[in-house]
Amino acid sequence: MATVKEGYKYAETHEWVKVEGEIALIGISDFAQHELGDVVYVDFPEVDDEIAKGEEFGAVESTKAASDLIAPVSGTVIEVNSALDDAPELINQAPFDNWMIKVQLSDASELDDLMDAEAYKAFCGE
């Protein structure tokens, strides 16, 4: 059974968002990394790129598949987790500790469209 953490918001495309003030940390859920298998590469946007809710902002490649990353919120990328360039397997080891990008939120009300932990567990059939 995949871990679903309280205090995070979840998208139907299995990205998570952790909000710290006006900053959103974005990563992929434990469920997603289990489905993907061993992550071997992560493709990120650049710092200062604008991402838009519902649009692709990167990709994750694993030994089994490649999967697009879909932005759960809109905003400006202020930091990327460069540790994942050298060690993408960190996503498999601790998906909630290894965010992919930090975003300055442009519309915090978009968070209302995301699922809380209980809704996400139900969505994943857990």
PEPEJO-V568028 format. One line per field, one symbol per residue. ss: DSSP state (H for helix, E for strand, L for the rest). burial: # if it has 16 or more other ideal C-beta (glycine too) atoms within 10 Angstrom, else .. A space follows every 50 residues. Layout:
ss->???
burial->???
//
This chain:
ss->LLLLLLLLEELLLLEEEEEELLEEEEEELHHHHHHHLLEEEEELLLLLLE ELLLLEEEEEEELLLEEEEELLLLEEEEEELLHHHHLLLHHHHLLLLLLL EEEEELLHHHHHHLELHHHHHHHLLL
burial->.#.#...####.######.....##########.##..#..#.##...#. #.#...##.###....#.#######.#..##..#...#.###..##.### ###.#....#...##.#..##..#..
//
